[in-house]
């Protein structure tokens, strides 16, 4: 049973550039959530996708956008990168129902913005 | 005030002791509560979920929930050096949004 996978593992970008991160959910899961985790802090909720639509969004600017595909995989796009966007980006998958069910995380993508 | 607060660490216990981790939350509408373990440089790993008041035991781990007090705790019995990690408390609202605390770092000394 494949768990949550993410790509790439590491990424280095320059300020102002754009980045796309990818996530494949755990087999059987249909909901994908994205989180940003800065060093020494807990994961911060960016948004959640279900049925190819953004269902919930955290306090992140519009520079952060996403997409979910028919096979439930998802992408996170960040435009106009800032130094402060450097963090571990985590994808978590879950079942859509019941709401608030268990989430399983992928290994994360470490983004460094220089 | 943060939405989810965890007791500040680091927490250090000797091998074989009980480690107690605490978490409070502000949203009374929260319905699902989770504990994750995160090793340094790794992603969070789900270790316990609890949905109703009371205790839930799984091996050496016991989660306790008191919705009236807006309090969740995790007890680790017979702590092992391999339990050394950061423990994250997560609270999910009835709309499905999850909020995490900043974690408590636990060190178990042999």
Backbone of each chain as ProteinMPNN parsed JSONL, in Angstrom:
{"seq_chain_A": "XXXXXXXXXXXXXXXXXXXXXXXXXXXXXXXXXXXXXXXXXXXXXXXXXXXXXXXXXXXXXXXXXXXXXXXXXXXXXXXXXXXXXXXXXXXXXXXXXXXXXXXXXXXXXXXXXX", "coords_chain_A": {"N_chain_A": [[0.862, -1.192, 0.0], [0.868, 1.984, -1.123], [2.186, 4.863, 0.364], [1.822, 8.39, 1.063], [3.291, 10.359, -1.41], [5.782, 12.735, -2.383], [7.176, 15.219, -4.529], [9.631, 17.558, -5.756], [12.274, 16.285, -3.562], [14.086, 18.092, -2.501], [14.629, 21.575, -3.155], [15.993, 24.402, -4.686], [15.542, 27.789, -5.097], [15.421, 31.076, -6.583], [14.753, 34.356, -5.324], [11.663, 35.77, -6.405], [11.185, 33.923, -8.353], [9.119, 31.173, -9.573], [7.516, 28.23, -8.246], [6.661, 24.762, -8.384], [5.197, 22.21, -6.584], [4.646, 18.737, -6.002], [2.252, 16.139, -5.229], [1.185, 12.906, -4.354], [-1.576, 11.199, -3.169], [-2.182, 8.912, -0.415], [-3.158, 5.566, -1.16], [-6.567, 5.177, -1.856], [-7.353, 7.473, -0.574], [-8.963, 10.68, -0.902], [-8.705, 13.331, -0.445], [-6.604, 16.127, -0.19], [-4.3, 17.969, 1.648], [-2.264, 20.858, 2.132], [0.651, 21.984, 3.793], [2.789, 24.374, 5.39], [5.875, 24.29, 6.948], [7.887, 25.936, 9.068], [11.189, 26.145, 10.49], [11.314, 24.846, 13.737], [8.671, 25.289, 14.256], [5.15, 24.377, 14.232], [3.31, 22.651, 11.624], [1.76, 24.812, 9.263], [-1.429, 25.403, 8.047], [-2.17, 25.522, 4.63], [-3.947, 25.095, 2.355], [-6.79, 23.027, 1.401], [-7.776, 20.389, -0.745], [-10.482, 18.918, -2.428], [-12.351, 16.86, -4.516], [-11.301, 18.165, -6.729], [-11.49, 20.807, -6.083], [-10.804, 23.745, -4.139], [-11.3, 23.458, -0.807], [-10.932, 24.417, 1.759], [-9.076, 27.141, 3.164], [-6.113, 28.488, 4.477], [-4.399, 31.206, 6.194], [-2.851, 32.39, 3.946], [-1.199, 34.195, 1.309], [-2.418, 35.081, -2.02], [-0.435, 34.321, -3.701], [0.098, 31.751, -3.267], [-1.128, 28.914, -4.673], [-3.182, 26.199, -5.818], [-3.887, 22.904, -7.106], [-5.98, 20.154, -7.893], [-6.02, 16.969, -9.336], [-7.954, 14.679, -11.42], [-7.191, 12.11, -10.576], [-6.734, 12.45, -7.94], [-4.242, 13.379, -7.166], [-2.101, 16.18, -6.426], [-1.025, 19.6, -6.822], [1.073, 22.201, -5.607], [1.519, 25.559, -6.091], [3.736, 28.264, -5.974], [4.117, 31.616, -6.439], [6.286, 34.402, -7.323], [8.469, 34.166, -5.412], [9.535, 34.636, -2.042], [12.141, 35.293, 0.387], [11.206, 34.441, 2.832], [9.618, 32.321, 2.221], [11.015, 30.053, 2.368], [11.051, 26.854, 3.577], [9.767, 23.734, 4.948], [7.626, 21.954, 2.959], [4.678, 20.328, 3.3], [2.593, 17.665, 2.362], [-0.541, 16.25, 3.002], [-2.716, 13.483, 3.13], [-6.144, 12.352, 3.218], [-9.341, 10.825, 4.025], [-12.392, 12.005, 2.655], [-14.686, 11.877, 4.164], [-15.353, 10.586, 7.374], [-15.572, 14.109, 8.154], [-12.627, 15.673, 9.298], [-11.102, 13.461, 9.726], [-8.313, 11.148, 10.082], [-5.096, 12.305, 9.051], [-2.441, 11.669, 6.813], [0.945, 12.148, 6.35], [3.196, 13.076, 3.687], [6.726, 12.769, 2.781], [7.653, 15.339, 2.472], [8.771, 18.449, 0.942], [11.692, 20.186, 0.808], [12.134, 23.51, 0.558], [14.283, 25.995, -0.471], [14.855, 29.382, -0.64], [16.808, 31.717, -2.218]], "CA_chain_A": [[0.0, 0.0, 0.0], [1.737, 3.144, -1.23], [1.84, 5.995, 1.205], [1.83, 9.694, 0.405], [4.57, 10.681, -2.008], [5.958, 14.125, -2.775], [8.371, 15.509, -5.322], [10.909, 16.917, -5.462], [12.647, 16.209, -2.143], [14.716, 19.377, -2.196], [14.54, 22.53, -4.253], [16.576, 25.723, -4.415], [15.036, 28.782, -6.038], [15.837, 32.467, -6.36], [13.648, 35.295, -5.084], [10.935, 36.201, -7.579], [10.847, 32.791, -9.221], [7.918, 30.4, -9.283], [7.825, 26.836, -7.975], [5.536, 23.822, -8.342], [5.456, 21.015, -5.796], [3.676, 17.714, -6.357], [1.864, 15.221, -4.166], [0.248, 11.828, -4.656], [-2.123, 10.782, -1.881], [-2.229, 7.494, -0.019], [-4.166, 4.821, -1.891], [-7.898, 5.211, -1.258], [-7.667, 8.815, -0.06], [-9.436, 11.585, -1.939], [-8.538, 14.711, 0.014], [-5.201, 16.502, -0.021], [-4.046, 19.248, 2.331], [-0.886, 21.32, 2.062], [1.117, 22.702, 4.972], [4.13, 24.946, 5.393], [6.469, 24.162, 8.269], [9.15, 26.629, 9.287], [12.011, 25.498, 11.506], [10.927, 25.083, 15.116], [7.237, 25.562, 14.366], [4.264, 23.35, 13.742], [2.816, 22.875, 10.262], [0.719, 25.829, 9.075], [-2.359, 24.983, 6.999], [-2.237, 26.404, 3.46], [-5.274, 24.834, 1.816], [-7.22, 21.644, 1.258], [-8.473, 20.107, -1.99], [-11.369, 17.761, -2.507], [-13.094, 16.871, -5.782], [-10.641, 19.128, -7.629], [-11.79, 22.19, -5.689], [-10.255, 24.188, -2.859], [-12.407, 23.374, 0.146], [-10.573, 25.239, 2.91], [-7.841, 27.882, 2.934], [-5.537, 29.148, 5.639], [-4.024, 32.608, 6.027], [-1.731, 32.513, 3.019], [-1.548, 35.102, 0.203], [-2.82, 34.487, -3.297], [0.756, 33.774, -4.379], [0.012, 30.301, -3.064], [-2.298, 28.362, -5.344], [-3.066, 24.756, -5.941], [-4.732, 22.208, -8.073], [-6.124, 18.716, -7.681], [-6.327, 16.285, -10.579], [-8.977, 13.622, -11.264], [-6.655, 10.943, -9.857], [-6.578, 12.949, -6.561], [-2.944, 13.982, -6.927], [-2.251, 17.622, -6.243], [0.132, 20.477, -6.972], [1.112, 23.482, -4.912], [2.297, 26.542, -6.832], [4.045, 29.498, -5.271], [4.661, 32.63, -7.352], [7.026, 35.535, -6.758], [9.04, 33.646, -4.171], [10.215, 35.492, -1.066], [13.059, 34.554, 1.262], [10.405, 33.87, 3.911], [8.922, 31.114, 1.771], [11.89, 28.916, 2.64], [10.401, 26.026, 4.6], [9.411, 22.372, 4.553], [6.249, 21.921, 2.495], [4.137, 19.001, 3.57], [1.312, 17.273, 1.809], [-1.19, 15.224, 3.807], [-3.937, 12.992, 2.508], [-7.146, 11.812, 4.135], [-10.637, 10.559, 3.427], [-13.258, 13.178, 2.733], [-15.657, 11.662, 5.226], [-15.961, 11.729, 8.056], [-14.738, 15.304, 8.234], [-11.724, 15.671, 10.442], [-10.498, 12.157, 9.909], [-6.863, 11.125, 10.193], [-4.299, 12.727, 7.916], [-1.139, 11.025, 6.707], [1.849, 13.074, 5.678], [4.294, 12.657, 2.84], [8.051, 13.092, 3.324], [7.899, 16.772, 2.409], [9.719, 19.078, 0.006], [12.445, 21.265, 1.462], [12.332, 24.617, -0.383], [15.193, 27.061, -0.051], [14.803, 30.545, -1.525], [18.024, 32.528, -2.007]], "C_chain_A": [[0.892, 1.232, 0.0], [1.238, 4.243, -0.316], [1.82, 7.266, 0.382], [3.227, 9.952, -0.158], [4.59, 12.136, -2.435], [7.206, 14.25, -3.625], [8.429, 16.998, -5.628], [11.166, 16.863, -3.957], [13.221, 17.537, -1.663], [14.652, 20.271, -3.416], [15.191, 23.832, -3.819], [16.123, 26.671, -5.512], [15.544, 30.157, -5.643], [14.6, 33.324, -6.13], [13.001, 35.721, -6.396], [10.532, 35.067, -8.511], [9.549, 32.124, -8.769], [8.301, 28.946, -9.066], [6.545, 26.005, -7.966], [5.967, 22.575, -7.589], [4.329, 20.025, -6.051], [3.458, 16.705, -5.235], [0.923, 14.157, -4.72], [-0.267, 11.272, -3.342], [-1.98, 9.276, -1.649], [-3.374, 6.825, -0.784], [-5.503, 4.823, -1.14], [-8.307, 6.559, -0.716], [-8.039, 9.743, -1.195], [-9.24, 13.06, -1.597], [-7.064, 14.987, 0.279], [-5.12, 17.875, 0.634], [-2.564, 19.577, 2.218], [-0.564, 22.156, 3.292], [2.509, 23.263, 4.713], [4.677, 24.832, 6.81], [7.83, 24.857, 8.31], [9.886, 25.937, 10.429], [11.532, 25.858, 12.911], [9.458, 25.382, 15.322], [6.428, 24.367, 13.892], [3.834, 23.645, 12.311], [1.689, 23.91, 10.247], [-0.119, 25.44, 7.863], [-2.387, 25.995, 5.866], [-3.609, 26.28, 2.816], [-5.521, 23.343, 1.692], [-8.014, 21.496, -0.038], [-9.276, 18.819, -1.896], [-12.187, 17.919, -3.773], [-12.612, 18.01, -6.685], [-10.944, 20.58, -7.282], [-11.137, 22.491, -4.334], [-11.398, 24.26, -1.86], [-12.182, 24.273, 1.359], [-9.28, 25.958, 2.576], [-7.389, 28.519, 4.23], [-5.147, 30.574, 5.291], [-2.757, 32.756, 5.175], [-2.154, 33.396, 1.845], [-1.873, 34.333, -1.075], [-1.643, 33.972, -4.111], [0.791, 32.246, -4.277], [-1.276, 29.806, -3.733], [-2.092, 26.869, -5.521], [-3.994, 24.193, -6.988], [-4.83, 20.749, -7.637], [-6.595, 18.085, -8.978], [-7.358, 15.173, -10.344], [-8.479, 12.38, -10.536], [-6.298, 11.284, -8.403], [-5.195, 13.506, -6.263], [-3.095, 15.506, -6.94], [-0.929, 18.334, -6.491], [-0.051, 21.711, -6.098], [2.015, 24.394, -5.732], [2.522, 27.78, -5.964], [4.709, 30.443, -6.26], [5.447, 33.687, -6.595], [7.641, 35.184, -5.415], [9.75, 34.712, -3.353], [11.149, 34.64, -0.225], [12.289, 33.819, 2.352], [9.613, 32.639, 3.507], [9.783, 29.867, 1.974], [11.324, 28.116, 3.815], [10.293, 24.599, 4.079], [7.93, 22.394, 4.157], [5.753, 20.48, 2.567], [2.777, 18.825, 2.913], [0.753, 16.189, 2.72], [-2.447, 14.767, 3.097], [-4.859, 12.374, 3.554], [-8.386, 11.43, 3.336], [-11.499, 11.811, 3.58], [-14.272, 13.063, 3.859], [-15.186, 10.508, 6.101], [-15.017, 12.917, 8.071], [-13.839, 15.208, 9.453], [-11.098, 14.329, 10.713], [-8.988, 12.262, 9.843], [-6.175, 11.544, 8.898], [-2.946, 12.023, 7.971], [-0.24, 11.893, 5.835], [2.829, 12.363, 4.744], [5.613, 13.099, 3.439], [8.406, 14.572, 3.261], [8.857, 17.174, 1.302], [10.381, 20.231, 0.745], [12.755, 22.33, 0.409], [13.247, 25.655, 0.25], [15.133, 28.161, -1.083], [16.002, 31.435, -1.203], [17.913, 33.881, -2.693]], "O_chain_A": [[1.585, 1.508, 0.979], [0.041, 4.519, -0.231], [1.802, 7.223, -0.849], [4.225, 9.782, 0.542], [3.561, 12.704, -2.8], [8.165, 13.494, -3.468], [7.387, 17.642, -5.748], [10.353, 17.348, -3.17], [12.894, 18.033, -0.585], [14.624, 19.802, -4.554], [14.962, 24.307, -2.706], [16.294, 26.396, -6.7], [16.028, 30.372, -4.532], [13.531, 33.049, -6.675], [13.69, 36.0, -7.377], [9.649, 35.227, -9.353], [8.971, 32.464, -7.737], [9.288, 28.47, -9.627], [5.479, 26.491, -7.587], [6.981, 21.959, -7.918], [3.189, 20.423, -6.29], [4.339, 16.451, -4.414], [-0.014, 14.462, -5.457], [0.53, 10.905, -2.478], [-1.698, 8.5, -2.562], [-4.417, 7.432, -1.023], [-5.563, 4.512, 0.05], [-9.483, 6.778, -0.424], [-7.518, 9.63, -2.305], [-9.581, 13.934, -2.394], [-6.369, 14.18, 0.896], [-5.792, 18.818, 0.217], [-1.716, 18.684, 2.211], [-1.392, 22.932, 3.77], [3.293, 22.715, 3.937], [4.014, 25.233, 7.766], [8.789, 24.422, 7.673], [9.279, 25.23, 11.233], [11.366, 27.034, 13.235], [9.036, 25.695, 16.436], [6.949, 23.463, 13.237], [3.98, 24.772, 11.84], [0.794, 23.892, 11.091], [0.415, 25.179, 6.785], [-2.599, 27.186, 6.098], [-4.351, 27.26, 2.74], [-4.621, 22.518, 1.849], [-8.818, 22.36, -0.389], [-8.826, 17.8, -1.372], [-12.668, 19.013, -4.065], [-13.405, 18.712, -7.312], [-10.69, 21.481, -8.083], [-10.949, 21.601, -3.505], [-12.347, 25.024, -2.039], [-13.131, 24.821, 1.918], [-8.472, 25.455, 1.796], [-8.206, 29.033, 4.994], [-5.511, 31.092, 4.235], [-1.72, 33.203, 5.665], [-3.311, 33.365, 1.426], [-1.64, 33.129, -1.19], [-1.832, 33.266, -5.102], [1.42, 31.558, -5.081], [-2.373, 30.24, -3.384], [-0.983, 26.352, -5.39], [-4.76, 24.898, -7.646], [-3.885, 20.186, -7.085], [-7.48, 18.621, -9.645], [-7.602, 14.778, -9.204], [-9.279, 11.664, -9.933], [-5.639, 10.499, -7.721], [-4.993, 14.065, -5.185], [-4.1, 16.039, -7.411], [0.144, 17.74, -6.382], [-1.163, 22.192, -5.883], [3.154, 24.035, -6.032], [1.603, 28.27, -5.308], [5.739, 30.114, -6.848], [5.294, 33.848, -5.384], [7.364, 35.83, -4.405], [10.462, 35.566, -3.884], [10.982, 33.424, -0.128], [12.662, 32.716, 2.751], [9.002, 31.986, 4.352], [9.313, 28.748, 1.768], [11.143, 28.648, 4.911], [10.667, 24.295, 2.947], [7.082, 22.811, 4.946], [6.327, 19.562, 1.982], [1.936, 19.724, 2.917], [1.49, 15.307, 3.162], [-3.168, 15.583, 2.523], [-4.423, 11.936, 4.618], [-8.47, 11.678, 2.133], [-11.339, 12.575, 4.532], [-14.668, 14.073, 4.441], [-14.659, 9.529, 5.574], [-13.799, 12.75, 8.008], [-14.247, 14.72, 10.506], [-10.611, 14.081, 11.816], [-8.442, 13.334, 9.581], [-6.608, 11.189, 7.802], [-2.385, 11.811, 9.046], [-0.615, 12.311, 4.739], [3.228, 11.222, 4.974], [5.631, 13.737, 4.492], [9.348, 15.015, 3.918], [9.637, 16.367, 0.796], [9.71, 21.135, 1.243], [13.534, 22.093, -0.514], [13.007, 26.126, 1.362], [15.336, 27.913, -2.272], [16.188, 31.853, -0.06], [18.839, 34.688, -2.621]]}, "seq_chain_B": "XXXXXXXXXXXXXXXXXXXXXXXXXXXXXXXXXXXXXXXXXXXXXXXXXXXXXXXXXXXXXXXXXXXXXXXXXXXXXXXXXXXXXXXXXXXXXXXXXXXXXXXXXXXXXX", "coords_chain_B": {"N_chain_B": [[-3.204, 35.02, 21.566], [-2.462, 31.681, 20.819], [-4.13, 29.334, 18.672], [-3.806, 26.626, 19.175], [-2.051, 25.39, 21.8], [0.921, 24.117, 23.185], [2.661, 22.542, 25.919], [5.6, 24.144, 26.875], [8.814, 23.078, 25.864], [12.224, 22.062, 26.221], [11.342, 18.643, 27.066], [12.583, 16.355, 29.31], [13.089, 13.009, 30.152], [13.909, 10.103, 32.122], [14.858, 6.883, 30.819], [12.287, 4.478, 30.722], [10.54, 5.882, 32.293], [7.432, 7.792, 32.715], [6.263, 9.9, 30.228], [4.702, 13.003, 29.923], [2.635, 14.89, 27.944], [1.14, 17.918, 27.037], [-1.713, 19.795, 25.792], [-3.626, 22.57, 24.817], [-6.595, 24.03, 23.43], [-8.406, 26.512, 21.525], [-10.762, 26.647, 20.019], [-13.983, 25.84, 20.518], [-15.588, 24.374, 18.892], [-14.143, 22.336, 17.857], [-13.561, 19.01, 16.771], [-11.993, 16.778, 16.341], [-8.983, 15.209, 17.337], [-5.49, 14.954, 17.432], [-2.332, 13.326, 17.82], [0.923, 13.704, 16.713], [4.119, 12.414, 15.888], [7.316, 13.666, 15.312], [10.344, 13.155, 13.977], [13.616, 14.587, 13.883], [14.191, 16.333, 10.94], [12.414, 14.838, 9.53], [9.046, 14.009, 8.355], [5.811, 14.606, 9.935], [4.376, 11.922, 11.845], [1.506, 10.084, 12.321], [0.366, 9.158, 15.508], [-1.647, 8.902, 17.427], [-5.19, 9.201, 17.616], [-8.106, 10.883, 18.757], [-11.506, 11.242, 19.594], [-13.624, 11.545, 21.325], [-14.566, 12.445, 24.678], [-12.464, 11.382, 27.371], [-10.272, 8.575, 27.884], [-7.933, 7.063, 25.637], [-6.258, 4.23, 24.748], [-3.265, 2.924, 23.322], [-1.106, 0.583, 23.047], [1.892, 1.623, 24.432], [1.045, 4.203, 24.566], [-1.227, 6.701, 25.687], [-3.959, 8.662, 25.055], [-5.692, 11.518, 26.21], [-8.743, 13.237, 26.485], [-10.487, 16.184, 27.19], [-13.11, 17.898, 26.601], [-14.6, 19.917, 27.79], [-12.751, 21.342, 29.268], [-11.122, 21.969, 27.226], [-8.789, 20.544, 26.508], [-6.117, 18.394, 25.771], [-4.156, 15.496, 26.15], [-1.129, 13.539, 26.081], [0.174, 10.548, 27.131], [3.136, 8.775, 27.565], [4.13, 5.703, 28.332], [6.721, 3.783, 29.977], [8.992, 4.988, 28.693], [11.196, 5.133, 25.897], [14.499, 5.506, 24.475], [14.136, 5.737, 21.716], [11.782, 7.103, 21.55], [12.407, 9.717, 21.612], [11.783, 12.755, 20.248], [9.944, 15.329, 18.472], [6.736, 16.168, 19.542], [3.648, 16.714, 18.155], [0.615, 18.376, 18.575], [-2.57, 18.26, 17.133], [-5.519, 19.816, 16.063], [-8.718, 19.49, 14.742], [-11.227, 21.279, 13.109], [-14.88, 21.44, 12.934], [-15.284, 22.007, 10.324], [-13.31, 20.82, 9.013], [-10.737, 21.844, 8.962], [-7.369, 21.749, 9.946], [-5.392, 22.567, 12.773], [-2.203, 23.027, 14.065], [-0.139, 22.679, 16.984], [3.0, 24.113, 18.137], [4.609, 22.136, 18.967], [6.241, 19.862, 21.27], [9.401, 19.1, 22.371], [10.738, 16.043, 23.147], [13.089, 14.328, 25.104], [14.485, 11.261, 25.795], [16.42, 9.872, 28.158], [18.976, 7.445, 28.304]], "CA_chain_B": [[-3.247, 33.627, 22.02], [-2.476, 30.729, 19.727], [-5.307, 28.455, 18.653], [-3.398, 25.366, 19.802], [-0.837, 25.621, 22.586], [1.511, 22.959, 23.82], [3.573, 22.918, 26.997], [6.915, 24.466, 26.313], [9.845, 22.114, 26.219], [12.169, 20.626, 25.988], [11.001, 17.755, 28.166], [13.564, 15.278, 29.419], [12.717, 11.978, 31.118], [14.798, 8.934, 32.06], [14.324, 5.689, 30.184], [11.383, 3.718, 31.581], [9.61, 6.785, 32.991], [6.253, 8.243, 31.975], [6.35, 11.253, 29.675], [3.379, 13.613, 29.849], [2.608, 16.009, 27.006], [-0.154, 18.593, 27.171], [-2.139, 20.646, 24.694], [-4.923, 23.227, 24.975], [-7.066, 24.602, 22.176], [-9.339, 27.6, 21.782], [-12.009, 26.503, 19.269], [-14.869, 24.869, 21.173], [-16.228, 23.571, 17.854], [-13.222, 21.303, 17.384], [-14.167, 17.697, 16.948], [-11.028, 15.689, 16.169], [-7.739, 15.58, 18.013], [-4.461, 14.023, 16.997], [-0.932, 13.477, 18.207], [1.897, 13.286, 15.711], [5.529, 12.382, 16.295], [8.167, 14.133, 14.225], [11.78, 13.064, 14.193], [14.342, 15.684, 13.258], [14.416, 16.198, 9.502], [11.4, 13.969, 8.928], [7.687, 14.537, 8.364], [5.024, 14.109, 11.069], [3.827, 10.575, 11.769], [0.349, 9.979, 13.198], [0.482, 8.099, 16.502], [-2.894, 8.725, 18.17], [-6.34, 10.049, 17.32], [-9.142, 10.762, 19.781], [-12.649, 12.018, 19.119], [-14.602, 11.75, 22.389], [-13.994, 12.633, 26.01], [-11.998, 10.197, 28.066], [-8.957, 8.049, 27.574], [-7.783, 6.071, 24.571], [-4.949, 3.608, 24.927], [-2.733, 2.144, 22.207], [0.234, 0.176, 23.443], [2.467, 2.466, 25.506], [0.508, 5.554, 24.439], [-2.592, 6.988, 26.113], [-4.426, 10.022, 24.797], [-6.792, 11.918, 27.07], [-9.434, 14.395, 25.952], [-11.486, 16.829, 28.031], [-13.62, 18.988, 25.767], [-15.065, 21.016, 28.643], [-11.556, 22.102, 29.621], [-10.393, 22.216, 25.967], [-7.485, 20.015, 26.889], [-5.749, 17.071, 25.244], [-2.837, 15.111, 26.627], [-0.556, 12.27, 25.622], [1.084, 9.913, 28.076], [3.969, 7.715, 27.005], [4.63, 4.87, 29.433], [7.954, 3.044, 29.704], [9.636, 5.754, 27.615], [12.406, 4.57, 25.306], [15.288, 6.515, 23.736], [13.564, 5.9, 20.377], [10.649, 8.031, 21.647], [12.935, 11.085, 21.551], [11.256, 13.382, 19.034], [9.008, 16.42, 18.744], [5.354, 15.695, 19.508], [2.758, 17.767, 17.69], [-0.819, 18.244, 18.836], [-3.345, 18.824, 16.029], [-6.953, 19.922, 16.358], [-9.465, 19.694, 13.503], [-12.536, 21.893, 13.323], [-15.987, 20.719, 12.297], [-15.234, 22.291, 8.886], [-12.251, 20.001, 8.435], [-9.44, 22.517, 8.947], [-6.501, 21.312, 11.042], [-4.443, 23.518, 13.345], [-1.166, 22.337, 14.829], [0.698, 23.399, 17.921], [4.392, 24.195, 17.718], [5.296, 20.916, 19.35], [7.076, 19.722, 22.467], [10.508, 18.185, 22.109], [10.97, 15.071, 24.217], [14.34, 13.574, 25.097], [14.493, 10.156, 26.752], [17.834, 9.585, 28.443], [19.214, 6.039, 28.709]], "C_chain_B": [[-3.323, 32.695, 20.811], [-3.694, 29.827, 19.828], [-5.027, 27.119, 19.322], [-2.083, 25.62, 20.508], [-0.379, 24.338, 23.249], [2.47, 23.401, 24.903], [4.977, 23.058, 26.423], [7.929, 23.43, 26.751], [11.183, 22.808, 26.357], [11.849, 19.846, 27.259], [12.005, 16.6, 28.167], [13.125, 14.301, 30.496], [13.721, 10.827, 31.028], [14.093, 7.763, 31.387], [13.479, 4.915, 31.184], [10.36, 4.566, 32.308], [8.393, 7.084, 32.115], [6.498, 9.675, 31.51], [4.932, 11.781, 29.491], [3.428, 14.871, 28.998], [1.206, 16.602, 26.997], [-0.426, 19.558, 26.033], [-3.487, 21.277, 25.045], [-5.302, 23.879, 23.659], [-8.176, 25.601, 22.456], [-10.703, 27.422, 21.098], [-12.888, 25.414, 19.876], [-15.585, 23.968, 20.169], [-15.35, 22.453, 17.327], [-13.787, 19.928, 17.695], [-13.19, 16.531, 16.869], [-9.675, 16.148, 16.679], [-6.696, 14.509, 17.743], [-3.123, 14.355, 17.647], [-0.057, 12.903, 17.111], [3.282, 13.301, 16.352], [6.358, 12.797, 15.086], [9.625, 14.033, 14.65], [12.457, 14.18, 13.41], [14.6, 15.406, 11.779], [13.397, 15.328, 8.786], [10.033, 14.63, 8.982], [6.916, 13.967, 9.553], [4.413, 12.734, 10.791], [2.679, 10.479, 12.771], [0.542, 8.843, 14.197], [-0.809, 7.878, 17.279], [-3.961, 9.663, 17.621], [-7.38, 9.83, 18.415], [-10.27, 11.711, 19.43], [-13.668, 12.311, 20.216], [-13.893, 11.86, 23.731], [-13.573, 11.316, 26.64], [-10.607, 9.818, 27.631], [-9.022, 7.082, 26.406], [-6.363, 5.537, 24.642], [-4.56, 2.827, 23.677], [-1.295, 1.796, 22.554], [0.741, 1.011, 24.605], [1.899, 3.881, 25.52], [-0.93, 5.631, 24.948], [-2.9, 8.442, 25.814], [-5.623, 10.288, 25.704], [-7.401, 13.189, 26.509], [-10.471, 14.888, 26.95], [-11.984, 18.057, 27.276], [-14.094, 20.171, 26.604], [-13.907, 21.921, 29.021], [-10.725, 22.454, 28.396], [-8.947, 21.782, 26.11], [-7.306, 18.606, 26.332], [-4.369, 16.741, 25.791], [-2.42, 13.781, 26.024], [0.394, 11.774, 26.695], [1.838, 8.806, 27.358], [4.55, 6.944, 28.18], [5.891, 4.138, 28.996], [8.721, 3.699, 28.543], [10.962, 5.123, 27.2], [13.192, 5.675, 24.596], [14.738, 6.761, 22.33], [12.321, 6.798, 20.368], [11.107, 9.49, 21.569], [12.576, 11.703, 20.201], [10.464, 14.62, 19.457], [7.594, 15.892, 18.563], [4.435, 16.88, 19.2], [1.313, 17.423, 18.016], [-1.552, 18.907, 17.676], [-4.826, 18.754, 16.377], [-7.672, 20.237, 15.049], [-10.856, 20.206, 13.808], [-13.619, 21.079, 12.645], [-16.082, 21.037, 10.809], [-14.096, 21.53, 8.213], [-10.879, 20.651, 8.38], [-8.625, 22.109, 10.176], [-5.541, 22.405, 11.462], [-3.489, 22.754, 14.245], [-0.559, 23.275, 15.866], [2.131, 23.398, 17.41], [5.23, 23.015, 18.191], [6.046, 21.012, 20.666], [8.154, 18.699, 22.15], [10.776, 17.333, 23.341], [12.317, 14.395, 24.025], [14.241, 12.51, 26.183], [15.939, 9.729, 26.946], [18.026, 8.158, 28.935], [19.74, 5.953, 30.145]], "O_chain_B": [[-4.133, 32.891, 19.905], [-4.222, 29.585, 20.913], [-5.907, 26.545, 19.964], [-1.105, 26.022, 19.878], [-1.176, 23.577, 23.797], [3.032, 24.494, 24.835], [5.457, 22.247, 25.632], [7.896, 22.962, 27.889], [11.247, 24.016, 26.585], [12.058, 20.326, 28.373], [12.234, 15.958, 27.142], [12.822, 14.703, 31.619], [14.314, 10.603, 29.973], [12.865, 7.68, 31.395], [13.877, 4.714, 32.332], [9.41, 4.033, 32.882], [8.327, 6.692, 30.95], [6.887, 10.542, 32.292], [4.066, 11.083, 28.963], [4.172, 15.805, 29.295], [0.212, 15.877, 26.954], [0.493, 20.071, 25.394], [-4.389, 20.586, 25.519], [-4.435, 24.24, 22.863], [-8.816, 25.544, 23.506], [-11.696, 27.99, 21.553], [-12.587, 24.225, 19.768], [-16.125, 22.926, 20.54], [-15.764, 21.7, 16.446], [-14.405, 19.71, 18.736], [-13.517, 15.418, 17.283], [-9.268, 17.295, 16.491], [-6.98, 13.313, 17.816], [-2.832, 15.505, 17.975], [-0.259, 11.782, 16.644], [3.566, 14.104, 17.241], [6.122, 12.33, 13.971], [10.077, 14.731, 15.557], [11.933, 14.655, 12.403], [15.158, 14.37, 11.419], [13.501, 15.104, 7.58], [9.876, 15.691, 9.587], [7.321, 12.952, 10.12], [3.996, 12.428, 9.674], [2.869, 10.765, 13.953], [0.841, 7.712, 13.812], [-1.049, 6.766, 17.751], [-3.663, 10.785, 17.212], [-7.517, 8.723, 18.936], [-10.032, 12.847, 19.019], [-14.488, 13.217, 20.071], [-12.755, 11.416, 23.886], [-14.224, 10.285, 26.472], [-9.861, 10.63, 27.083], [-10.014, 6.381, 26.206], [-5.393, 6.294, 24.601], [-5.389, 2.163, 23.053], [-0.385, 2.607, 22.38], [0.088, 1.096, 25.645], [2.238, 4.674, 26.398], [-1.745, 4.748, 24.679], [-2.191, 9.344, 26.262], [-6.454, 9.41, 25.937], [-6.687, 14.107, 26.107], [-11.244, 14.098, 27.492], [-11.359, 19.117, 27.31], [-13.995, 21.315, 26.161], [-14.067, 23.14, 29.087], [-9.726, 23.164, 28.511], [-8.016, 22.548, 25.864], [-8.196, 17.759, 26.407], [-3.509, 17.618, 25.883], [-3.243, 13.011, 25.528], [1.305, 12.488, 27.116], [1.249, 8.003, 26.634], [5.366, 7.472, 28.934], [6.107, 3.901, 27.808], [9.05, 3.049, 27.551], [11.737, 4.649, 28.03], [12.609, 6.67, 24.164], [14.859, 7.868, 21.806], [11.86, 7.208, 19.303], [10.278, 10.395, 21.47], [13.012, 11.23, 19.151], [10.336, 14.916, 20.645], [7.285, 15.248, 17.56], [4.448, 17.899, 19.89], [0.853, 16.31, 17.759], [-1.188, 20.013, 17.275], [-5.311, 17.759, 16.915], [-7.275, 21.151, 14.327], [-11.573, 19.655, 14.644], [-13.337, 20.153, 11.885], [-16.869, 20.413, 10.097], [-13.938, 21.587, 6.993], [-9.948, 20.078, 7.813], [-9.126, 22.124, 11.3], [-4.949, 23.086, 10.625], [-3.904, 21.944, 15.074], [-0.474, 24.486, 15.665], [2.445, 22.776, 16.395], [6.41, 22.906, 17.86], [6.431, 22.094, 21.111], [7.866, 17.583, 21.719], [11.011, 17.848, 24.434], [12.649, 13.946, 22.928], [13.953, 12.813, 27.341], [16.598, 9.279, 26.008], [17.344, 7.707, 29.855], [19.992, 4.857, 30.646]]}, "name": "protein", "num_of_chains": 2, "seq": "XXXXXXXXXXXXXXXXXXXXXXXXXXXXXXXXXXXXXXXXXXXXXXXXXXXXXXXXXXXXXXXXXXXXXXXXXXXXXXXXXXXXXXXXXXXXXXXXXXXXXXXXXXXXXXXXXXXXXXXXXXXXXXXXXXXXXXXXXXXXXXXXXXXXXXXXXXXXXXXXXXXXXXXXXXXXXXXXXXXXXXXXXXXXXXXXXXXXXXXXXXXXXXXXXXXXXXXXXXXXXXXX"}
